[in-house]
Amino acid sequence: MPDTIPILETRRLLLRPLALADAPAIQALFPQWEIVRYLNARIPWPYPPDGAENFLREIALPGMARGDEWHWSLRPKSASEALIGGISLMARPGDNRGFWLAPEWRHQGLMSEACAAVTDFWFDELGQAALQVPKAAENLASRKISERSGMRIIRTEMRDYVSGAHLSEIWEITATEWRAQRASR
């Protein structure tokens, strides 16, 4: 496993490891129903005024320090100081990746780019055998990202989200499947 979390790049994005200095930008952008409704119910709602700082201090930064979580901010290369979302990898059974993106940046393929970059990192740098991603079945945009990246549903179950209990689909792709899918493009 890498000792540090690298900056990742896509064609249009910089993925920078989260830092405490990102708290104000996250706090200003994150507490929108459009962003949080299909995220894990562990996220407090209404989002408290110190929610981003608490997330960074209590969850993200300790997980990064332990080496079992990897968190990045998403920034457009055209405005690299602008934080527009986040993406995370976690070494948790059945829950390895999560993300969010500001609504005004959606429908441009940016999250697909970010997901590809962190999935490469998951398999190539971390040496993981499979990636599993839970999502609310109603979250159609997130489903499309998984479908386009070659993932498949391996099971369904009920899970709690900020917006309540929803049928959740657990999507998976193995390292072999990912590499074959990437090579075919």
C-alpha positions in Angstrom: 0.0 0.0 0.0 1.3 3.5 -0.8 2.6 5.5 2.2 0.9 8.6 0.9 -2.2 9.3 -1.1 -1.2 10.7 -4.5 -2.8 13.4 -6.5 -4.6 11.7 -9.4 -5.4 13.3 -12.7 -7.9 12.7 -15.4 -8.4 14.5 -18.7 -10.4 17.3 -17.0 -9.9 16.8 -13.2 -7.4 16.9 -10.4 -8.1 14.6 -7.5 -6.3 16.0 -4.5 -6.1 14.2 -1.2 -8.5 15.8 1.3 -7.0 18.1 3.9 -8.4 20.0 6.8 -8.0 23.2 4.7 -10.8 21.8 2.5 -13.4 22.1 5.3 -14.7 25.6 4.3 -15.2 24.7 0.7 -16.9 21.4 1.5 -19.1 23.1 4.1 -20.2 25.7 1.6 -21.1 23.2 -1.1 -22.0 19.9 0.5 -25.2 20.6 2.5 -27.6 20.3 -0.5 -30.4 17.8 -0.5 -29.6 17.0 -4.2 -26.1 15.9 -3.0 -26.9 14.1 0.3 -30.2 12.3 -0.3 -28.7 9.0 -1.5 -25.7 9.1 0.8 -25.3 6.9 3.9 -27.5 7.8 6.8 -24.4 8.3 9.0 -24.2 11.8 7.5 -26.1 14.1 9.8 -29.0 15.9 8.3 -29.7 18.8 8.5 -26.0 19.2 8.0 -24.4 21.0 11.0 -22.4 24.2 10.7 -19.2 22.2 11.6 -20.1 19.1 9.6 -17.3 19.3 7.1 -14.6 19.9 9.7 -16.0 17.1 11.9 -16.0 14.7 8.9 -12.4 15.6 8.1 -11.1 15.4 11.7 -13.1 12.4 12.9 -13.5 10.2 9.7 -11.5 11.1 6.6 -8.1 12.2 8.0 -7.9 9.3 10.6 -8.9 6.8 7.9 -6.3 8.2 5.6 -3.7 8.0 8.4 -4.6 4.4 9.2 -4.2 3.5 5.5 -7.7 2.0 5.1 -9.4 5.0 3.5 -8.4 7.2 0.6 -10.3 10.5 0.2 -9.9 13.1 -2.6 -11.4 16.4 -3.5 -12.5 16.8 -7.1 -11.2 20.0 -8.9 -11.5 21.0 -12.5 -8.1 21.5 -14.2 -9.5 24.7 -15.6 -10.0 26.1 -12.1 -7.8 23.9 -9.8 -8.6 25.8 -6.6 -12.4 25.2 -7.0 -13.5 22.1 -5.0 -16.6 20.7 -6.8 -17.0 17.3 -5.2 -15.4 14.4 -3.5 -14.6 10.7 -4.0 -13.5 8.1 -1.5 -12.2 4.5 -1.4 -12.7 2.5 1.8 -11.4 -1.0 2.8 -14.8 -2.0 4.0 -16.6 -5.2 3.0 -19.4 -4.4 0.5 -18.7 -0.6 0.6 -15.5 0.4 -1.2 -16.3 3.6 -3.0 -18.5 6.7 -2.5 -18.7 10.1 -4.2 -20.6 13.3 -4.5 -20.6 16.1 -7.0 -22.1 19.6 -7.0 -25.2 19.6 -9.1 -24.0 22.3 -11.5 -21.1 20.1 -12.5 -23.2 17.0 -13.2 -24.1 15.5 -16.6 -20.6 16.1 -18.1 -19.0 12.7 -17.4 -16.7 14.1 -14.7 -17.7 11.6 -12.1 -17.1 8.7 -14.6 -13.6 10.1 -15.1 -13.0 10.3 -11.3 -14.4 6.8 -10.7 -12.0 5.4 -13.4 -9.0 7.1 -11.8 -9.7 5.8 -8.3 -10.7 2.3 -9.6 -7.3 2.1 -11.3 -5.7 3.1 -8.0 -7.8 0.5 -6.1 -6.7 -2.3 -8.3 -3.2 -1.2 -9.5 -1.8 0.5 -6.5 -3.7 -1.1 -3.6 -3.8 -4.6 -5.2 -7.4 -5.3 -4.4 -9.2 -8.2 -6.0 -12.7 -6.7 -6.3 -14.4 -3.4 -5.9 -17.9 -3.3 -4.3 -20.1 -0.3 -4.4 -23.5 0.1 -2.7 -26.1 2.5 -4.1 -29.7 3.3 -3.7 -31.6 1.6 -6.5 -33.4 4.9 -7.2 -30.1 6.7 -7.7 -30.2 6.4 -11.5 -27.2 8.6 -12.3 -25.0 6.6 -10.0 -26.3 3.3 -11.5 -25.3 4.6 -15.0 -21.7 5.2 -13.9 -21.5 1.6 -12.6 -23.1 0.2 -15.7 -20.8 2.1 -18.0 -17.8 0.9 -16.1 -18.6 -2.7 -16.5 -19.9 -3.4 -12.9 -22.7 -5.8 -12.2 -25.2 -6.2 -9.3 -24.3 -9.0 -7.0 -27.1 -8.5 -4.4 -29.7 -6.2 -3.1 -30.6 -5.3 0.4 -32.3 -2.5 2.4 -30.0 0.2 3.6 -30.5 3.5 5.4 -29.7 6.7 3.5 -30.1 10.4 4.4 -33.5 10.3 2.7 -34.6 7.1 4.5 -34.5 3.4 3.9 -34.2 2.3 0.2 -33.5 -0.8 -1.7 -29.8 -0.8 -2.2 -27.9 -2.6 -5.0 -24.4 -3.8 -4.3 -22.4 -3.5 -7.6 -19.1 -5.3 -8.1 -16.2 -5.5 -10.6 -13.1 -7.7 -10.2 -9.6 -6.6 -11.0 -9.5 -9.0 -14.0 -12.8 -7.7 -15.3 -11.7 -4.1 -14.8 -8.4 -4.6 -16.7 -10.2 -6.4 -19.5 -12.8 -3.7 -19.8 -10.1 -0.9 -19.8 -8.1 -2.8 -22.4 -11.1 -3.0 -24.7 -11.5 0.8 -24.9 
